[in-house]
Amino acid sequence: RRVLFLSTGDLAALTFEGRIAWAKHLGVPKNLYGHSTSLAVWQGRLIVQYDQGESAPANSKVLAFDGATGRVVWEKPRDFASTWASPIVVEAAGKSQVILLGEPNVVSYDWHDGRELWKAHVLEGEVTPSPAFAGGLVLVINPYNRLLALAPDGSGDVTETHVKWKAEDNIPDVTSPVSDGEVAFTVTSGGALMCFDLKTGEKIWEHDLKTEIQATPVIAGKRLYVLCADGTMIVAEVGRAFKELARNALGGDDKFVASPAFVRGRIYLRGLTHLYALGDAPAQPAAP
């Protein structure tokens, strides 16, 4: 099934034929810029991060739904205002953890029952970049300020004990970090692409792409795909030296702020006006 959550507060699951399997109205989120947090799906459950308001406490919450029926499995209040980062679910320290960001904390919830496992007081400002998980570390961005790596094996307040490293050079405000398990990448809105050692946080290299970027890069195989706002796709090698492999432009006047999606040999791009599918044309059936 496909699941969607609209800025009106409407949550719905659709069959692949386009029929509504179930739907719920959670209430219109109070959000200055509009709700943009994506959904997370894990082992048949749907995670909704419903942060709202301009100051805490703000009637925010996180919910876990049964994906088949829409039944609420658990619901926990959150003392956070509006957030634009999306949740992730990770297997770490022998637990299934739901990781959420919201000023000022990174919080881990137990996937089974929603109880809080740990939190780290490391965020400030308008939290837009989403967390990432690689090499046993949770990567989070404090916009414009720091990239941090946290070990997800603590309990309670782990602010002083589980931050493994911090980086403070050319930190993004919108895009999220990505990693292959050995190195981590970030890119700023102005096009500064950074590569860090995942274990130590040491900056390995920096390259100025000299273009506007609002979409988070994607790693596929050993390639890093960076979609520029004008529709140009820059492909670089995932490695300890910058090597550009390709640069292709779509042309036209569309603008791109969403990350590319890779599905069954195709790349899907969502512009402000069009949806694009890039790849080989499907085989045509033989004529009778």
MARBA-92320 format. One record per residue (C-alpha): residue number from 1; residue in one letter; z, y, x. Coordinates in nm, 4 decimals, decimal comma. Layout:
<recs>
+-----+---+----------+----------+----------+
:   k : r :       c3 :       c2 :       c1 :
+-----+---+----------+----------+----------+
: NUM : A :        Z :        Y :        X :
...
+-----+---+----------+----------+----------+
</recs>
This chain:
<recs>
+-----+---+----------+----------+----------+
:   k : r :       c3 :       c2 :       c1 :
+-----+---+----------+----------+----------+
:   1 : R :   0,0000 :   0,0000 :   0,0000 :
:   2 : R :  -0,0459 :   0,3620 :   0,0943 :
:   3 : V :   0,2446 :   0,6030 :   0,0501 :
:   4 : L :   0,2356 :   0,9809 :   0,0321 :
:   5 : F :   0,4887 :   1,2598 :   0,0000 :
:   6 : L :   0,3668 :   1,5981 :  -0,1227 :
:   7 : S :   0,5190 :   1,9390 :  -0,0593 :
:   8 : T :   0,5972 :   1,9468 :  -0,4329 :
:   9 : G :   0,8560 :   1,6723 :  -0,3753 :
:  10 : D :   0,6444 :   1,3984 :  -0,5319 :
:  11 : L :   0,6615 :   1,0594 :  -0,3597 :
:  12 : A :   0,4123 :   0,7891 :  -0,4581 :
:  13 : A :   0,2854 :   0,4495 :  -0,3473 :
:  14 : L :  -0,0795 :   0,3653 :  -0,4125 :
:  15 : T :  -0,2607 :   0,0348 :  -0,4054 :
:  16 : F :  -0,5701 :   0,0036 :  -0,1880 :
:  17 : E :  -0,7706 :   0,0357 :  -0,5086 :
:  18 : G :  -0,6163 :   0,3785 :  -0,5686 :
:  19 : R :  -0,3779 :   0,2854 :  -0,8520 :
:  20 : I :  -0,0226 :   0,4250 :  -0,8561 :
:  21 : A :   0,2220 :   0,1422 :  -0,7882 :
:  22 : W :   0,5285 :   0,3626 :  -0,8297 :
:  23 : A :   0,6149 :   0,7319 :  -0,8116 :
:  24 : K :   0,9265 :   0,9500 :  -0,7913 :
:  25 : H :   1,0011 :   1,3215 :  -0,7928 :
:  26 : L :   1,2661 :   1,4165 :  -0,5364 :
:  27 : G :   1,2682 :   1,7860 :  -0,6185 :
:  28 : V :   1,0665 :   2,0641 :  -0,4567 :
:  29 : P :   1,1939 :   2,1126 :  -0,0987 :
:  30 : K :   1,3084 :   2,4651 :  -0,0190 :
:  31 : N :   1,1132 :   2,5264 :   0,2999 :
:  32 : L :   0,9974 :   2,8579 :   0,4406 :
:  33 : Y :   0,6727 :   2,7164 :   0,5821 :
:  34 : G :   0,6324 :   2,4194 :   0,3489 :
:  35 : H :   0,7458 :   2,0603 :   0,3924 :
:  36 : S :   0,5501 :   1,8804 :   0,6656 :
:  37 : T :   0,7699 :   1,5903 :   0,7749 :
:  38 : S :   0,5736 :   1,2651 :   0,7768 :
:  39 : L :   0,6999 :   0,9345 :   0,6382 :
:  40 : A :   0,8091 :   0,6337 :   0,8432 :
:  41 : V :   0,7498 :   0,2725 :   0,7400 :
:  42 : W :   0,9353 :  -0,0211 :   0,8931 :
:  43 : Q :   0,9632 :  -0,3830 :   0,7768 :
:  44 : G :   0,8879 :  -0,3092 :   0,4152 :
:  45 : R :   1,1022 :   0,0029 :   0,3910 :
:  46 : L :   1,0000 :   0,3655 :   0,3613 :
:  47 : I :   1,2046 :   0,6391 :   0,5337 :
:  48 : V :   1,1966 :   0,9923 :   0,3888 :
:  49 : Q :   1,3487 :   1,2778 :   0,5883 :
:  50 : Y :   1,4166 :   1,5380 :   0,3195 :
:  51 : D :   1,5467 :   1,8382 :   0,5132 :
:  52 : Q :   1,5370 :   2,1740 :   0,3387 :
:  53 : G :   1,6853 :   2,5240 :   0,3188 :
:  54 : E :   1,7154 :   2,8111 :   0,5652 :
:  55 : S :   2,0720 :   2,7421 :   0,6740 :
:  56 : A :   2,3103 :   2,4477 :   0,6679 :
:  57 : P :   2,4617 :   2,3017 :   0,4581 :
:  58 : A :   2,1347 :   2,2889 :   0,2692 :
:  59 : N :   2,1318 :   1,9793 :   0,0448 :
:  60 : S :   1,9262 :   1,7827 :   0,2964 :
:  61 : K :   1,9225 :   1,4028 :   0,3062 :
:  62 : V :   1,7542 :   1,0955 :   0,4451 :
:  63 : L :   1,6527 :   0,8132 :   0,2123 :
:  64 : A :   1,5351 :   0,4561 :   0,2573 :
:  65 : F :   1,3190 :   0,3088 :  -0,0194 :
:  66 : D :   1,2011 :  -0,0434 :  -0,0836 :
:  67 : G :   0,8277 :  -0,0089 :  -0,0257 :
:  68 : A :   0,7289 :  -0,2588 :  -0,2941 :
:  69 : T :   0,9330 :  -0,1190 :  -0,5822 :
:  70 : G :   1,0424 :   0,2329 :  -0,4900 :
:  71 : R :   1,4087 :   0,1358 :  -0,5271 :
:  72 : V :   1,6489 :   0,3476 :  -0,3191 :
:  73 : V :   1,8080 :   0,1129 :  -0,0630 :
:  74 : W :   2,0356 :   0,3804 :   0,0804 :
:  75 : E :   2,0718 :   0,7588 :   0,0862 :
:  76 : K :   2,2718 :   0,9747 :   0,3271 :
:  77 : P :   2,3397 :   1,3506 :   0,3153 :
:  78 : R :   2,2409 :   1,5604 :   0,6172 :
:  79 : D :   2,4076 :   1,8858 :   0,7202 :
:  80 : F :   2,0813 :   2,0391 :   0,8413 :
:  81 : A :   1,8401 :   2,3079 :   0,7274 :
:  82 : S :   1,4602 :   2,2718 :   0,7164 :
:  83 : T :   1,3037 :   2,0532 :   0,9814 :
:  84 : W :   0,9364 :   1,9869 :   1,0521 :
:  85 : A :   0,9792 :   1,6871 :   1,2822 :
:  86 : S :   0,9093 :   1,3352 :   1,1553 :
:  87 : P :   1,1414 :   1,0317 :   1,1785 :
:  88 : I :   1,0797 :   0,7277 :   1,3955 :
:  89 : V :   1,2255 :   0,3767 :   1,3747 :
:  90 : V :   1,3055 :   0,1978 :   1,7001 :
:  91 : E :   1,4534 :  -0,1330 :   1,8099 :
:  92 : A :   1,7126 :  -0,0473 :   2,0752 :
:  93 : A :   2,0561 :  -0,1657 :   2,1880 :
:  94 : G :   2,0276 :  -0,4637 :   1,9552 :
:  95 : K :   1,9879 :  -0,2416 :   1,6481 :
:  96 : S :   1,7112 :  -0,1091 :   1,4230 :
:  97 : Q :   1,7620 :   0,2666 :   1,4469 :
:  98 : V :   1,6186 :   0,5534 :   1,2435 :
:  99 : I :   1,5977 :   0,8587 :   1,4727 :
: 100 : L :   1,5905 :   1,2026 :   1,3082 :
: 101 : L :   1,5903 :   1,5524 :   1,4566 :
: 102 : G :   1,7443 :   1,8624 :   1,3029 :
: 103 : E :   1,9063 :   2,1670 :   1,4550 :
: 104 : P :   2,1359 :   2,1141 :   1,6398 :
: 105 : N :   2,1432 :   1,7322 :   1,6612 :
: 106 : V :   1,9426 :   1,4223 :   1,7350 :
: 107 : V :   2,0917 :   1,1620 :   1,4996 :
: 108 : S :   2,0503 :   0,7846 :   1,4883 :
: 109 : Y :   2,1067 :   0,6010 :   1,1596 :
: 110 : D :   2,1350 :   0,2268 :   1,1096 :
: 111 : W :   1,8157 :   0,1059 :   0,9438 :
: 112 : H :   2,0058 :  -0,1489 :   0,7329 :
: 113 : D :   2,2622 :   0,0737 :   0,5615 :
: 114 : G :   2,2112 :   0,4315 :   0,6825 :
: 115 : R :   2,5434 :   0,4680 :   0,8650 :
: 116 : E :   2,5408 :   0,7104 :   1,1568 :
: 117 : L :   2,5288 :   0,5335 :   1,4935 :
: 118 : W :   2,5219 :   0,8250 :   1,7361 :
: 119 : K :   2,4284 :   1,1913 :   1,7709 :
: 120 : A :   2,3521 :   1,4377 :   2,0494 :
: 121 : H :   2,3945 :   1,8147 :   2,0195 :
: 122 : V :   2,0845 :   1,9224 :   2,2143 :
: 123 : L :   1,8539 :   2,1121 :   1,9747 :
: 124 : E :   1,8115 :   2,4701 :   1,8625 :
: 125 : G :   1,5531 :   2,6848 :   1,6876 :
: 126 : E :   1,2820 :   2,5630 :   1,4518 :
: 127 : V :   1,2522 :   2,1919 :   1,5257 :
: 128 : T :   0,8868 :   2,0935 :   1,4890 :
: 129 : P :   0,8009 :   1,8332 :   1,7591 :
: 130 : S :   0,8863 :   1,4763 :   1,6569 :
: 131 : P :   1,0767 :   1,2307 :   1,8771 :
: 132 : A :   0,9083 :   0,9505 :   2,0714 :
: 133 : F :   1,0413 :   0,6210 :   2,2059 :
: 134 : A :   0,9204 :   0,4616 :   2,5286 :
: 135 : G :   1,0667 :   0,2726 :   2,8207 :
: 136 : G :   1,3998 :   0,2397 :   2,6411 :
: 137 : L :   1,4397 :   0,6184 :   2,6078 :
: 138 : V :   1,4206 :   0,8575 :   2,3130 :
: 139 : L :   1,2176 :   1,1651 :   2,4078 :
: 140 : V :   1,2884 :   1,4881 :   2,2199 :
: 141 : I :   1,1688 :   1,8437 :   2,2602 :
: 142 : N :   1,3844 :   2,1507 :   2,2181 :
: 143 : P :   1,0955 :   2,3923 :   2,1400 :
: 144 : Y :   1,0003 :   2,6259 :   2,4280 :
: 145 : N :   1,3128 :   2,5119 :   2,6099 :
: 146 : R :   1,3549 :   2,1521 :   2,7257 :
: 147 : L :   1,2138 :   1,8016 :   2,7149 :
: 148 : L :   1,5033 :   1,5554 :   2,7092 :
: 149 : A :   1,5359 :   1,1799 :   2,7469 :
: 150 : L :   1,8280 :   1,0086 :   2,5726 :
: 151 : A :   1,9538 :   0,6528 :   2,6031 :
: 152 : P :   1,9891 :   0,5073 :   2,2504 :
: 153 : D :   2,2779 :   0,2713 :   2,3247 :
: 154 : G :   2,5782 :   0,4939 :   2,2548 :
: 155 : S :   2,8094 :   0,5566 :   1,9608 :
: 156 : G :   2,9575 :   0,8740 :   1,8200 :
: 157 : D :   2,8856 :   1,2013 :   2,0010 :
: 158 : V :   2,6800 :   1,1165 :   2,3115 :
: 159 : T :   2,5883 :   1,4730 :   2,4121 :
: 160 : E :   2,7720 :   1,4550 :   2,7450 :
: 161 : T :   2,7039 :   1,0903 :   2,8270 :
: 162 : H :   2,3565 :   0,9763 :   2,7213 :
: 163 : V :   2,1148 :   1,2545 :   2,8179 :
: 164 : K :   1,9408 :   1,0877 :   3,1138 :
: 165 : W :   1,7274 :   1,3798 :   3,2243 :
: 166 : K :   1,5932 :   1,7207 :   3,1255 :
: 167 : A :   1,2669 :   1,8994 :   3,2088 :
: 168 : E :   1,2199 :   2,2731 :   3,1538 :
: 169 : D :   0,8633 :   2,3536 :   3,2619 :
: 170 : N :   0,5999 :   2,4577 :   3,0025 :
: 171 : I :   0,7754 :   2,3008 :   2,7038 :
: 172 : P :   0,5756 :   2,2865 :   2,3761 :
: 173 : D :   0,6773 :   2,4444 :   2,0472 :
: 174 : V :   0,4676 :   2,2305 :   1,8091 :
: 175 : T :   0,3308 :   1,9132 :   1,9655 :
: 176 : S :   0,5344 :   1,5972 :   2,0298 :
: 177 : P :   0,5707 :   1,4024 :   2,3555 :
: 178 : V :   0,3801 :   1,0766 :   2,4147 :
: 179 : S :   0,4315 :   0,8040 :   2,6732 :
: 180 : D :   0,2887 :   0,4736 :   2,7936 :
: 181 : G :   0,6292 :   0,3549 :   2,9152 :
: 182 : E :   0,5807 :   0,4786 :   3,2713 :
: 183 : V :   0,4798 :   0,8431 :   3,2381 :
: 184 : A :   0,5253 :   1,0977 :   2,9578 :
: 185 : F :   0,2888 :   1,3744 :   2,8498 :
: 186 : T :   0,3375 :   1,7054 :   2,6728 :
: 187 : V :   0,0901 :   1,9807 :   2,5906 :
: 188 : T :   0,1594 :   2,3393 :   2,4867 :
: 189 : S :  -0,0233 :   2,5408 :   2,2243 :
: 190 : G :  -0,1887 :   2,7288 :   2,5087 :
: 191 : G :  -0,3271 :   2,4107 :   2,6635 :
: 192 : A :  -0,0836 :   2,3380 :   2,9495 :
: 193 : L :  -0,0904 :   1,9579 :   2,9864 :
: 194 : M :   0,2097 :   1,8147 :   3,1720 :
: 195 : C :   0,2796 :   1,4681 :   3,3109 :
: 196 : F :   0,6379 :   1,3537 :   3,3839 :
: 197 : D :   0,7864 :   1,0418 :   3,5353 :
: 198 : L :   0,9532 :   0,8667 :   3,2427 :
: 199 : K :   1,2459 :   0,7300 :   3,4425 :
: 200 : T :   1,3436 :   1,0490 :   3,6254 :
: 201 : G :   1,1858 :   1,3408 :   3,4368 :
: 202 : E :   1,0187 :   1,4619 :   3,7569 :
: 203 : K :   0,6999 :   1,6589 :   3,6946 :
: 204 : I :   0,4085 :   1,4651 :   3,8431 :
: 205 : W :   0,1248 :   1,7025 :   3,7628 :
: 206 : E :   0,0201 :   1,9960 :   3,5457 :
: 207 : H :  -0,3288 :   2,0893 :   3,4298 :
: 208 : D :  -0,4433 :   2,3907 :   3,2307 :
: 209 : L :  -0,6937 :   2,2818 :   2,9643 :
: 210 : K :  -0,7529 :   2,6501 :   2,8783 :
: 211 : T :  -0,7785 :   2,6015 :   2,5043 :
: 212 : E :  -0,5635 :   2,6115 :   2,1913 :
: 213 : I :  -0,3955 :   2,2817 :   2,0971 :
: 214 : Q :  -0,1815 :   2,2171 :   1,7894 :
: 215 : A :  -0,2237 :   1,8377 :   1,7585 :
: 216 : T :  -0,0066 :   1,5886 :   1,9445 :
: 217 : P :  -0,2069 :   1,3844 :   2,2007 :
: 218 : V :  -0,2595 :   1,0123 :   2,1457 :
: 219 : I :  -0,2594 :   0,7295 :   2,4010 :
: 220 : A :  -0,5033 :   0,4451 :   2,3363 :
: 221 : G :  -0,5347 :   0,1870 :   2,6106 :
: 222 : K :  -0,5242 :   0,3734 :   2,9398 :
: 223 : R :  -0,6722 :   0,6895 :   2,7947 :
: 224 : L :  -0,5085 :   1,0069 :   2,6724 :
: 225 : Y :  -0,6887 :   1,1785 :   2,3843 :
: 226 : V :  -0,6202 :   1,5504 :   2,3403 :
: 227 : L :  -0,7719 :   1,7118 :   2,0314 :
: 228 : C :  -0,8236 :   2,0849 :   2,0654 :
: 229 : A :  -0,8014 :   2,3247 :   1,7725 :
: 230 : D :  -1,1776 :   2,3883 :   1,7823 :
: 231 : G :  -1,2590 :   2,0172 :   1,7478 :
: 232 : T :  -1,3217 :   1,9423 :   2,1147 :
: 233 : M :  -1,1792 :   1,6059 :   2,2221 :
: 234 : I :  -1,0659 :   1,5866 :   2,5841 :
: 235 : V :  -1,0187 :   1,2351 :   2,7194 :
: 236 : A :  -0,8110 :   1,1929 :   3,0352 :
: 237 : E :  -0,6880 :   0,8969 :   3,2334 :
: 238 : V :  -0,3282 :   0,7899 :   3,1761 :
: 239 : G :  -0,2034 :   0,8050 :   3,5314 :
: 240 : R :  -0,0209 :   0,9907 :   3,8058 :
: 241 : A :  -0,3126 :   1,2198 :   3,8800 :
: 242 : F :  -0,5129 :   1,4245 :   3,6324 :
: 243 : K :  -0,8605 :   1,2852 :   3,5805 :
: 244 : E :  -1,0781 :   1,4057 :   3,2952 :
: 245 : L :  -1,3031 :   1,1263 :   3,1685 :
: 246 : A :  -1,4883 :   1,2994 :   2,8855 :
: 247 : R :  -1,5075 :   1,6169 :   2,6805 :
: 248 : N :  -1,6907 :   1,6114 :   2,3476 :
: 249 : A :  -1,7244 :   1,8866 :   2,0885 :
: 250 : L :  -1,7778 :   1,8337 :   1,7160 :
: 251 : G :  -1,9273 :   2,1737 :   1,6630 :
: 252 : G :  -1,8972 :   2,3718 :   1,3417 :
: 253 : D :  -1,6189 :   2,6071 :   1,2385 :
: 254 : D :  -1,3512 :   2,3595 :   1,1263 :
: 255 : K :  -1,0017 :   2,3795 :   1,2799 :
: 256 : F :  -0,7776 :   2,0878 :   1,3791 :
: 257 : V :  -0,3980 :   2,0836 :   1,3798 :
: 258 : A :  -0,3377 :   1,7149 :   1,2901 :
: 259 : S :  -0,3349 :   1,4367 :   1,5490 :
: 260 : P :  -0,6240 :   1,1881 :   1,5652 :
: 261 : A :  -0,5743 :   0,8411 :   1,4194 :
: 262 : F :  -0,7200 :   0,5238 :   1,5728 :
: 263 : V :  -0,8015 :   0,2424 :   1,3286 :
: 264 : R :  -1,0198 :  -0,0654 :   1,3898 :
: 265 : G :  -1,2438 :   0,0896 :   1,6519 :
: 266 : R :  -1,2781 :   0,4254 :   1,4809 :
: 267 : I :  -1,1214 :   0,7661 :   1,5399 :
: 268 : Y :  -1,0297 :   0,9689 :   1,2318 :
: 269 : L :  -0,9903 :   1,3455 :   1,2571 :
: 270 : R :  -0,8513 :   1,5652 :   0,9815 :
: 271 : G :  -0,9735 :   1,9210 :   0,9922 :
: 272 : L :  -0,8696 :   2,2012 :   0,7614 :
: 273 : T :  -1,1825 :   2,1439 :   0,5506 :
: 274 : H :  -1,3236 :   1,7987 :   0,6370 :
: 275 : L :  -1,2221 :   1,4431 :   0,7282 :
: 276 : Y :  -1,4262 :   1,2910 :   1,0128 :
: 277 : A :  -1,4753 :   0,9288 :   1,1152 :
: 278 : L :  -1,6060 :   0,8716 :   1,4689 :
: 279 : G :  -1,7327 :   0,5371 :   1,5922 :
: 280 : D :  -2,0099 :   0,2839 :   1,5509 :
: 281 : A :  -2,1767 :   0,2666 :   1,2129 :
: 282 : P :  -2,0837 :  -0,0443 :   1,0139 :
: 283 : A :  -2,3372 :  -0,3249 :   1,0243 :
: 284 : Q :  -2,5795 :  -0,3158 :   0,7363 :
: 285 : P :  -2,6224 :  -0,6315 :   0,5287 :
: 286 : A :  -2,9493 :  -0,8121 :   0,5800 :
: 287 : A :  -3,2180 :  -0,7423 :   0,3268 :
: 288 : P :  -3,2566 :  -1,0183 :   0,0668 :
+-----+---+----------+----------+----------+
</recs>
